[in-house]
Amino acid sequence: MSYSVSTLLIRNLRDVFGENDPVRRHAAIEEIYTEDCLFYDPSKGIYRGRDEIDRIAGAIKATHPDFQYQPTSEPAESGDGGLVRWMSGRPGEAPAYAGTDFIIARDGRIAVIYLFFDKPI
């Protein structure tokens, strides 16, 4: 299945990095990422392939299972690229951290994702 860049950005926040259930997270990764995908994390380096993205998303979520990712603006698209700004934290509390995800899509799936950390709003 092919998805719009905006849909990919939101699903990545909600269904991959925001998902506690490893079975649902893995299914989402299989659905919205290309097989040869890359994830650039400014603090930890490059992750290659769906299995690595699954592993790191699970490890990140395990450090704060009650945090929720919320977009702070609508996703922006340009051709096969797009970005979304977001914040994360416990519901009802000030955001613990914030960031911007920038993706490059190929055939309606995420081929490359770049993470940038921002100051919480």
N, CA, C and O atoms as a GROMACS GRO file, in nm:
protein
  484
    1MET      N    1   0.084  -0.118   0.000
    1MET     CA    2   0.000   0.000   0.000
    1MET      C    3   0.088   0.124   0.000
    1MET      O    4   0.197   0.124   0.057
    2SER      N    5   0.042   0.228  -0.063
    2SER     CA    6   0.114   0.354  -0.074
    2SER      C    7   0.044   0.461   0.010
    2SER      O    8  -0.078   0.470   0.011
    3TYR      N    9   0.124   0.542   0.081
    3TYR     CA   10   0.068   0.646   0.169
    3TYR      C   11   0.122   0.783   0.131
    3TYR      O   12   0.230   0.793   0.073
    4SER      N   13   0.047   0.888   0.164
    4SER     CA   14   0.095   1.024   0.145
    4SER      C   15   0.207   1.052   0.244
    4SER      O   16   0.217   0.986   0.347
    5VAL      N   17   0.289   1.150   0.214
    5VAL     CA   18   0.398   1.189   0.303
    5VAL      C   19   0.343   1.231   0.439
    5VAL      O   20   0.399   1.194   0.542
    6SER      N   21   0.234   1.308   0.441
    6SER     CA   22   0.175   1.351   0.568
    6SER      C   23   0.128   1.232   0.651
    6SER      O   24   0.150   1.228   0.773
    7THR      N   25   0.064   1.135   0.587
    7THR     CA   26   0.019   1.016   0.658
    7THR      C   27   0.137   0.939   0.715
    7THR      O   28   0.132   0.892   0.829
    8LEU      N   29   0.243   0.925   0.638
    8LEU     CA   30   0.363   0.855   0.686
    8LEU      C   31   0.422   0.923   0.809
    8LEU      O   32   0.460   0.856   0.905
    9LEU      N   33   0.428   1.054   0.807
    9LEU     CA   34   0.484   1.128   0.921
    9LEU      C   35   0.403   1.104   1.049
    9LEU      O   36   0.460   1.079   1.155
   10ILE      N   37   0.272   1.113   1.038
   10ILE     CA   38   0.186   1.094   1.155
   10ILE      C   39   0.187   0.949   1.202
   10ILE      O   40   0.194   0.922   1.322
   11ARG      N   41   0.181   0.856   1.110
   11ARG     CA   42   0.185   0.714   1.148
   11ARG      C   43   0.317   0.678   1.214
   11ARG      O   44   0.320   0.597   1.306
   12ASN      N   45   0.426   0.737   1.167
   12ASN     CA   46   0.556   0.711   1.228
   12ASN      C   47   0.556   0.755   1.375
   12ASN      O   48   0.606   0.683   1.461
   13LEU      N   49   0.501   0.873   1.403
   13LEU     CA   50   0.493   0.920   1.542
   13LEU      C   51   0.405   0.830   1.626
   13LEU      O   52   0.445   0.786   1.735
   14ARG      N   53   0.288   0.802   1.577
   14ARG     CA   54   0.186   0.730   1.655
   14ARG      C   55   0.210   0.579   1.657
   14ARG      O   56   0.212   0.518   1.764
   15ASP      N   57   0.229   0.519   1.540
   15ASP     CA   58   0.229   0.374   1.527
   15ASP      C   59   0.366   0.309   1.541
   15ASP      O   60   0.375   0.188   1.561
   16VAL      N   61   0.473   0.388   1.530
   16VAL     CA   62   0.607   0.331   1.544
   16VAL      C   63   0.669   0.377   1.676
   16VAL      O   64   0.685   0.297   1.768
   17PHE      N   65   0.704   0.504   1.685
   17PHE     CA   66   0.774   0.552   1.804
   17PHE      C   67   0.682   0.572   1.924
   17PHE      O   68   0.730   0.581   2.037
   18GLY      N   69   0.553   0.580   1.901
   18GLY     CA   70   0.458   0.596   2.011
   18GLY      C   71   0.390   0.468   2.054
   18GLY      O   72   0.305   0.470   2.142
   19GLU      N   73   0.425   0.356   1.992
   19GLU     CA   74   0.355   0.230   2.017
   19GLU      C   75   0.426   0.144   2.121
   19GLU      O   76   0.545   0.115   2.107
   20ASN      N   77   0.355   0.104   2.225
   20ASN     CA   78   0.410   0.015   2.328
   20ASN      C   79   0.407  -0.132   2.288
   20ASN      O   80   0.494  -0.208   2.330
   21ASP      N   81   0.310  -0.173   2.210
   21ASP     CA   82   0.294  -0.313   2.173
   21ASP      C   83   0.393  -0.349   2.061
   21ASP      O   84   0.383  -0.294   1.951
   22PRO      N   85   0.487  -0.439   2.087
   22PRO     CA   86   0.588  -0.470   1.986
   22PRO      C   87   0.532  -0.535   1.859
   22PRO      O   88   0.588  -0.516   1.751
   23VAL      N   89   0.425  -0.609   1.870
   23VAL     CA   90   0.365  -0.672   1.751
   23VAL      C   91   0.303  -0.565   1.661
   23VAL      O   92   0.324  -0.567   1.539
   24ARG      N   93   0.228  -0.472   1.719
   24ARG     CA   94   0.168  -0.364   1.638
   24ARG      C   95   0.276  -0.273   1.581
   24ARG      O   96   0.266  -0.231   1.465
   25ARG      N   97   0.380  -0.242   1.662
   25ARG     CA   98   0.490  -0.157   1.612
   25ARG      C   99   0.558  -0.224   1.493
   25ARG      O  100   0.582  -0.159   1.391
   26HIS      N  101   0.588  -0.352   1.504
   26HIS     CA  102   0.655  -0.423   1.395
   26HIS      C  103   0.568  -0.424   1.269
   26HIS      O  104   0.619  -0.404   1.158
   27ALA      N  105   0.439  -0.447   1.285
   27ALA     CA  106   0.348  -0.447   1.170
   27ALA      C  107   0.345  -0.310   1.102
   27ALA      O  108   0.344  -0.301   0.979
   28ALA      N  109   0.344  -0.204   1.181
   28ALA     CA  110   0.344  -0.068   1.124
   28ALA      C  111   0.474  -0.042   1.048
   28ALA      O  112   0.471   0.016   0.940
   29ILE      N  113   0.585  -0.083   1.104
   29ILE     CA  114   0.714  -0.064   1.036
   29ILE      C  115   0.716  -0.138   0.904
   29ILE      O  116   0.761  -0.083   0.803
   30GLU      N  117   0.668  -0.260   0.902
   30GLU     CA  118   0.662  -0.337   0.777
   30GLU      C  119   0.575  -0.267   0.673
   30GLU      O  120   0.601  -0.275   0.553
   31GLU      N  121   0.472  -0.199   0.720
   31GLU     CA  122   0.376  -0.136   0.630
   31GLU      C  123   0.422   0.000   0.578
   31GLU      O  124   0.397   0.031   0.462
   32ILE      N  125   0.490   0.081   0.660
   32ILE     CA  126   0.518   0.218   0.618
   32ILE      C  127   0.664   0.248   0.587
   32ILE      O  128   0.694   0.357   0.539
   33TYR      N  129   0.755   0.154   0.611
   33TYR     CA  130   0.897   0.175   0.580
   33TYR      C  131   0.939   0.087   0.463
   33TYR      O  132   0.888  -0.024   0.447
   34THR      N  133   1.031   0.135   0.380
   34THR     CA  134   1.090   0.052   0.276
   34THR      C  135   1.183  -0.050   0.344
   34THR      O  136   1.227  -0.030   0.457
   35GLU      N  137   1.211  -0.157   0.273
   35GLU     CA  138   1.298  -0.261   0.329
   35GLU      C  139   1.438  -0.209   0.359
   35GLU      O  140   1.500  -0.251   0.457
   36ASP      N  141   1.489  -0.118   0.276
   36ASP     CA  142   1.625  -0.066   0.291
   36ASP      C  143   1.629   0.072   0.358
   36ASP      O  144   1.720   0.151   0.331
   37CYS      N  145   1.533   0.100   0.443
   37CYS     CA  146   1.520   0.232   0.506
   37CYS      C  147   1.640   0.267   0.593
   37CYS      O  148   1.715   0.180   0.639
   38LEU      N  149   1.656   0.399   0.615
   38LEU     CA  150   1.760   0.453   0.700
   38LEU      C  151   1.698   0.549   0.801
   38LEU      O  152   1.606   0.623   0.767
   39PHE      N  153   1.748   0.547   0.924
   39PHE     CA  154   1.705   0.640   1.028
   39PHE      C  155   1.830   0.708   1.083
   39PHE      O  156   1.918   0.643   1.137
   40TYR      N  157   1.836   0.841   1.068
   40TYR     CA  158   1.948   0.920   1.116
   40TYR      C  159   1.908   0.983   1.250
   40TYR      O  160   1.820   1.069   1.256
   41ASP      N  161   1.974   0.940   1.357
   41ASP     CA  162   1.952   0.990   1.493
   41ASP      C  163   2.073   1.076   1.528
   41ASP      O  164   2.185   1.025   1.527
   42PRO      N  165   2.055   1.205   1.559
   42PRO     CA  166   2.169   1.293   1.581
   42PRO      C  167   2.255   1.254   1.702
   42PRO      O  168   2.372   1.293   1.709
   43SER      N  169   2.200   1.180   1.795
   43SER     CA  170   2.278   1.144   1.914
   43SER      C  171   2.332   1.002   1.911
   43SER      O  172   2.423   0.969   1.988
   44LYS      N  173   2.277   0.917   1.825
   44LYS     CA  174   2.317   0.776   1.828
   44LYS      C  175   2.366   0.722   1.695
   44LYS      O  176   2.418   0.610   1.690
   45GLY      N  177   2.353   0.796   1.587
   45GLY     CA  178   2.405   0.751   1.459
   45GLY      C  179   2.298   0.705   1.363
   45GLY      O  180   2.184   0.751   1.368
   46ILE      N  181   2.335   0.613   1.274
   46ILE     CA  182   2.248   0.568   1.165
   46ILE      C  183   2.200   0.426   1.194
   46ILE      O  184   2.278   0.339   1.235
   47TYR      N  185   2.072   0.404   1.171
   47TYR     CA  186   2.013   0.271   1.182
   47TYR      C  187   1.966   0.231   1.042
   47TYR      O  188   1.902   0.309   0.972
   48ARG      N  189   1.997   0.108   1.004
   48ARG     CA  190   1.968   0.060   0.869
   48ARG      C  191   1.870  -0.056   0.872
   48ARG      O  192   1.891  -0.155   0.942
   49GLY      N  193   1.763  -0.043   0.796
   49GLY     CA  194   1.667  -0.152   0.782
   49GLY      C  195   1.557  -0.151   0.885
   49GLY      O  196   1.568  -0.089   0.991
   50ARG      N  197   1.451  -0.223   0.852
   50ARG     CA  198   1.332  -0.227   0.938
   50ARG      C  199   1.360  -0.286   1.075
   50ARG      O  200   1.310  -0.236   1.175
   51ASP      N  201   1.442  -0.391   1.080
   51ASP     CA  202   1.468  -0.455   1.209
   51ASP      C  203   1.539  -0.359   1.304
   51ASP      O  204   1.509  -0.357   1.424
   52GLU      N  205   1.633  -0.281   1.253
   52GLU     CA  206   1.703  -0.185   1.338
   52GLU      C  207   1.610  -0.073   1.384
   52GLU      O  208   1.618  -0.029   1.499
   53ILE      N  209   1.523  -0.027   1.296
   53ILE     CA  210   1.427   0.076   1.336
   53ILE      C  211   1.332   0.020   1.440
   53ILE      O  212   1.297   0.089   1.536
   54ASP      N  213   1.289  -0.103   1.422
   54ASP     CA  214   1.204  -0.168   1.521
   54ASP      C  215   1.275  -0.177   1.656
   54ASP      O  216   1.216  -0.146   1.760
   55ARG      N  217   1.400  -0.218   1.654
   55ARG     CA  218   1.477  -0.232   1.778
   55ARG      C  219   1.493  -0.098   1.850
   55ARG      O  220   1.470  -0.090   1.970
   56ILE      N  221   1.533   0.006   1.777
   56ILE     CA  222   1.558   0.135   1.842
   56ILE      C  223   1.427   0.201   1.886
   56ILE      O  224   1.422   0.264   1.991
   57ALA      N  225   1.321   0.187   1.808
   57ALA     CA  226   1.191   0.244   1.848
   57ALA      C  227   1.142   0.178   1.977
   57ALA      O  228   1.090   0.246   2.065
   58GLY      N  229   1.159   0.046   1.987
   58GLY     CA  230   1.120  -0.025   2.109
   58GLY      C  231   1.205   0.017   2.228
   58GLY      O  232   1.154   0.034   2.338
   59ALA      N  233   1.335   0.033   2.206
   59ALA     CA  234   1.425   0.074   2.314
   59ALA      C  235   1.391   0.215   2.363
   59ALA      O  236   1.392   0.241   2.483
   60ILE      N  237   1.362   0.306   2.270
   60ILE     CA  238   1.326   0.443   2.309
   60ILE      C  239   1.195   0.442   2.386
   60ILE      O  240   1.185   0.505   2.491
   61LYS      N  241   1.096   0.371   2.336
   61LYS     CA  242   0.965   0.368   2.402
   61LYS      C  243   0.975   0.304   2.541
   61LYS      O  244   0.904   0.345   2.632
   62ALA      N  245   1.063   0.205   2.557
   62ALA     CA  246   1.079   0.138   2.687
   62ALA      C  247   1.133   0.233   2.794
   62ALA      O  248   1.108   0.212   2.913
   63THR      N  249   1.205   0.338   2.754
   63THR     CA  250   1.258   0.433   2.853
   63THR      C  251   1.151   0.525   2.909
   63THR      O  252   1.169   0.584   3.016
   64HIS      N  253   1.041   0.539   2.838
   64HIS     CA  254   0.930   0.623   2.884
   64HIS      C  255   0.799   0.576   2.822
   64HIS      O  256   0.745   0.641   2.732
   65PRO      N  257   0.748   0.462   2.869
   65PRO     CA  258   0.630   0.401   2.806
   65PRO      C  259   0.502   0.484   2.816
   65PRO      O  260   0.409   0.462   2.740
   66ASP      N  261   0.498   0.578   2.909
   66ASP     CA  262   0.376   0.659   2.924
   66ASP      C  263   0.381   0.790   2.846
   66ASP      O  264   0.283   0.864   2.847
   67PHE      N  265   0.492   0.820   2.780
   67PHE     CA  266   0.501   0.942   2.700
   67PHE      C  267   0.419   0.927   2.573
   67PHE      O  268   0.407   0.817   2.518
   68GLN      N  269   0.363   1.038   2.527
   68GLN     CA  270   0.290   1.040   2.401
   68GLN      C  271   0.353   1.144   2.309
   68GLN      O  272   0.392   1.252   2.353
   69TYR      N  273   0.361   1.111   2.182
   69TYR     CA  274   0.411   1.204   2.079
   69TYR      C  275   0.292   1.278   2.020
   69TYR      O  276   0.193   1.217   1.980
   70GLN      N  277   0.303   1.410   2.016
   70GLN     CA  278   0.196   1.493   1.961
   70GLN      C  279   0.254   1.590   1.858
   70GLN      O  280   0.350   1.661   1.890
   71PRO      N  281   0.200   1.594   1.738
   71PRO     CA  282   0.245   1.696   1.643
   71PRO      C  283   0.212   1.835   1.697
   71PRO      O  284   0.107   1.855   1.759
   72THR      N  285   0.302   1.930   1.675
   72THR     CA  286   0.277   2.068   1.716
   72THR      C  287   0.234   2.154   1.600
   72THR      O  288   0.200   2.271   1.616
   73SER      N  289   0.236   2.095   1.480
   73SER     CA  290   0.187   2.163   1.360
   73SER      C  291   0.147   2.056   1.260
   73SER      O  292   0.180   1.938   1.276
   74GLU      N  293   0.078   2.097   1.157
   74GLU     CA  294   0.043   2.004   1.050
   74GLU      C  295   0.169   1.963   0.976
   74GLU      O  296   0.261   2.044   0.963
   75PRO      N  297   0.176   1.841   0.927
   75PRO     CA  298   0.292   1.802   0.845
   75PRO      C  299   0.302   1.891   0.721
   75PRO      O  300   0.201   1.936   0.666
   76ALA      N  301   0.425   1.915   0.678
   76ALA     CA  302   0.450   1.992   0.556
   76ALA      C  303   0.512   1.896   0.453
   76ALA      O  304   0.596   1.814   0.487
   77GLU      N  305   0.468   1.909   0.329
   77GLU     CA  306   0.515   1.823   0.221
   77GLU      C  307   0.578   1.905   0.110
   77GLU      O  308   0.536   2.017   0.082
   78SER      N  309   0.680   1.846   0.046
   78SER     CA  310   0.739   1.902  -0.075
   78SER      C  311   0.791   1.785  -0.157
   78SER      O  312   0.892   1.724  -0.122
   79GLY      N  313   0.722   1.755  -0.265
   79GLY     CA  314   0.759   1.639  -0.347
   79GLY      C  315   0.753   1.512  -0.266
   79GLY      O  316   0.650   1.482  -0.205
   80ASP      N  317   0.862   1.436  -0.264
   80ASP     CA  318   0.869   1.312  -0.187
   80ASP      C  319   0.922   1.332  -0.046
   80ASP      O  320   0.950   1.235   0.025
   81GLY      N  321   0.936   1.458  -0.004
   81GLY     CA  322   0.986   1.488   0.130
   81GLY      C  323   0.880   1.556   0.214
   81GLY      O  324   0.781   1.609   0.163
   82GLY      N  325   0.903   1.553   0.343
   82GLY     CA  326   0.811   1.620   0.433
   82GLY      C  327   0.866   1.624   0.574
   82GLY      O  328   0.961   1.553   0.608
   83LEU      N  329   0.806   1.709   0.655
   83LEU     CA  330   0.847   1.719   0.794
   83LEU      C  331   0.728   1.742   0.884
   83LEU      O  332   0.624   1.793   0.842
   84VAL      N  333   0.747   1.704   1.010
   84VAL     CA  334   0.649   1.732   1.113
   84VAL      C  335   0.724   1.767   1.240
   84VAL      O  336   0.822   1.701   1.276
   85ARG      N  337   0.678   1.871   1.306
   85ARG     CA  338   0.733   1.908   1.437
   85ARG      C  339   0.645   1.844   1.543
   85ARG      O  340   0.523   1.835   1.527
   86TRP      N  341   0.708   1.799   1.654
   86TRP     CA  342   0.634   1.726   1.756
   86TRP      C  343   0.692   1.754   1.894
   86TRP      O  344   0.801   1.809   1.909
   87MET      N  345   0.615   1.713   1.994
   87MET     CA  346   0.662   1.717   2.132
   87MET      C  347   0.624   1.584   2.196
   87MET      O  348   0.537   1.512   2.147
   88SER      N  349   0.691   1.553   2.306
   88SER     CA  350   0.662   1.428   2.375
   88SER      C  351   0.672   1.448   2.525
   88SER      O  352   0.756   1.523   2.575
   89GLY      N  353   0.586   1.379   2.594
   89GLY     CA  354   0.586   1.384   2.741
   89GLY      C  355   0.464   1.312   2.794
   89GLY      O  356   0.387   1.251   2.720
   90ARG      N  357   0.451   1.319   2.926
   90ARG     CA  358   0.335   1.259   2.990
   90ARG      C  359   0.212   1.346   2.964
   90ARG      O  360   0.220   1.468   2.971
   91PRO      N  361   0.099   1.284   2.936
   91PRO     CA  362  -0.024   1.361   2.915
   91PRO      C  363  -0.054   1.450   3.036
   91PRO      O  364  -0.044   1.406   3.150
   92GLY      N  365  -0.089   1.575   3.008
   92GLY     CA  366  -0.123   1.670   3.113
   92GLY      C  367  -0.004   1.741   3.175
   92GLY      O  368  -0.023   1.828   3.260
   93GLU      N  369   0.119   1.707   3.134
   93GLU     CA  370   0.240   1.771   3.185
   93GLU      C  371   0.309   1.847   3.072
   93GLU      O  372   0.278   1.828   2.955
   94ALA      N  373   0.404   1.932   3.110
   94ALA     CA  374   0.483   2.004   3.010
   94ALA      C  375   0.563   1.903   2.928
   94ALA      O  376   0.604   1.800   2.981
   95PRO      N  377   0.587   1.931   2.801
   95PRO     CA  378   0.665   1.838   2.718
   95PRO      C  379   0.805   1.816   2.776
   95PRO      O  380   0.869   1.909   2.825
   96ALA      N  381   0.850   1.693   2.771
   96ALA     CA  382   0.984   1.659   2.818
   96ALA      C  383   1.089   1.686   2.710
   96ALA      O  384   1.202   1.723   2.740
   97TYR      N  385   1.049   1.668   2.585
   97TYR     CA  386   1.138   1.698   2.475
   97TYR      C  387   1.056   1.719   2.348
   97TYR      O  388   0.938   1.688   2.343
   98ALA      N  389   1.122   1.771   2.246
   98ALA     CA  390   1.055   1.802   2.121
   98ALA      C  391   1.151   1.776   2.006
   98ALA      O  392   1.273   1.766   2.026
   99GLY      N  393   1.095   1.766   1.887
   99GLY     CA  394   1.180   1.742   1.773
   99GLY      C  395   1.109   1.767   1.642
   99GLY      O  396   0.992   1.805   1.638
  100THR      N  397   1.183   1.745   1.537
  100THR     CA  398   1.131   1.753   1.401
  100THR      C  399   1.175   1.628   1.328
  100THR      O  400   1.292   1.593   1.330
  101ASP      N  401   1.081   1.562   1.265
  101ASP     CA  402   1.111   1.448   1.179
  101ASP      C  403   1.102   1.495   1.034
  101ASP      O  404   1.004   1.557   0.994
  102PHE      N  405   1.205   1.464   0.958
  102PHE     CA  406   1.206   1.492   0.815
  102PHE      C  407   1.220   1.359   0.743
  102PHE      O  408   1.310   1.281   0.774
  103ILE      N  409   1.132   1.332   0.648
  103ILE     CA  410   1.139   1.205   0.576
  103ILE      C  411   1.152   1.227   0.426
  103ILE      O  412   1.116   1.330   0.371
  104ILE      N  413   1.207   1.124   0.364
  104ILE     CA  414   1.205   1.111   0.218
  104ILE      C  415   1.131   0.981   0.191
  104ILE      O  416   1.169   0.875   0.240
  105ALA      N  417   1.026   0.990   0.111
  105ALA     CA  418   0.945   0.873   0.080
  105ALA      C  419   0.981   0.818  -0.058
  105ALA      O  420   1.028   0.890  -0.146
  106ARG      N  421   0.959   0.688  -0.072
  106ARG     CA  422   0.976   0.622  -0.201
  106ARG      C  423   0.861   0.523  -0.216
  106ARG      O  424   0.842   0.435  -0.132
  107ASP      N  425   0.786   0.539  -0.321
  107ASP     CA  426   0.672   0.450  -0.348
  107ASP      C  427   0.574   0.446  -0.231
  107ASP      O  428   0.520   0.341  -0.198
  108GLY      N  429   0.552   0.562  -0.167
  108GLY     CA  430   0.454   0.572  -0.061
  108GLY      C  431   0.495   0.514   0.072
  108GLY      O  432   0.411   0.486   0.157
  109ARG      N  433   0.626   0.494   0.091
  109ARG     CA  434   0.680   0.444   0.218
  109ARG      C  435   0.800   0.529   0.259
  109ARG      O  436   0.860   0.597   0.176
  110ILE      N  437   0.833   0.524   0.386
  110ILE     CA  438   0.949   0.600   0.435
  110ILE      C  439   1.077   0.528   0.394
  110ILE      O  440   1.099   0.413   0.431
  111ALA      N  441   1.160   0.598   0.317
  111ALA     CA  442   1.290   0.545   0.276
  111ALA      C  443   1.400   0.596   0.369
  111ALA      O  444   1.492   0.522   0.404
  112VAL      N  445   1.389   0.723   0.408
  112VAL     CA  446   1.488   0.785   0.496
  112VAL      C  447   1.414   0.875   0.594
  112VAL      O  448   1.321   0.947   0.556
  113ILE      N  449   1.457   0.871   0.720
  113ILE     CA  450   1.403   0.962   0.821
  113ILE      C  451   1.519   1.026   0.896
  113ILE      O  452   1.612   0.958   0.938
  114TYR      N  453   1.511   1.157   0.910
  114TYR     CA  454   1.610   1.235   0.984
  114TYR      C  455   1.540   1.291   1.108
  114TYR      O  456   1.433   1.351   1.097
  115LEU      N  457   1.600   1.272   1.224
  115LEU     CA  458   1.548   1.325   1.349
  115LEU      C  459   1.631   1.446   1.389
  115LEU      O  460   1.754   1.441   1.387
  116PHE      N  461   1.563   1.553   1.425
  116PHE     CA  462   1.628   1.672   1.479
  116PHE      C  463   1.562   1.702   1.614
  116PHE      O  464   1.439   1.705   1.623
  117PHE      N  465   1.642   1.722   1.719
  117PHE     CA  466   1.585   1.759   1.847
  117PHE      C  467   1.569   1.909   1.855
  117PHE      O  468   1.657   1.984   1.812
  118ASP      N  469   1.456   1.955   1.910
  118ASP     CA  470   1.424   2.097   1.926
  118ASP      C  471   1.407   2.126   2.075
  118ASP      O  472   1.402   2.035   2.157
  119LYS      N  473   1.398   2.254   2.107
  119LYS     CA  474   1.365   2.292   2.244
  119LYS      C  475   1.215   2.275   2.264
  119LYS      O  476   1.137   2.315   2.177
  120PRO      N  477   1.173   2.217   2.376
  120PRO     CA  478   1.028   2.206   2.401
  120PRO      C  479   0.962   2.343   2.402
  120PRO      O  480   1.021   2.442   2.445
  121ILE      N  481   0.839   2.345   2.355
  121ILE     CA  482   0.763   2.471   2.348
  121ILE      C  483   0.717   2.508   2.487
  121ILE      O  484   0.652   2.611   2.504
   0.00000   0.00000   0.00000
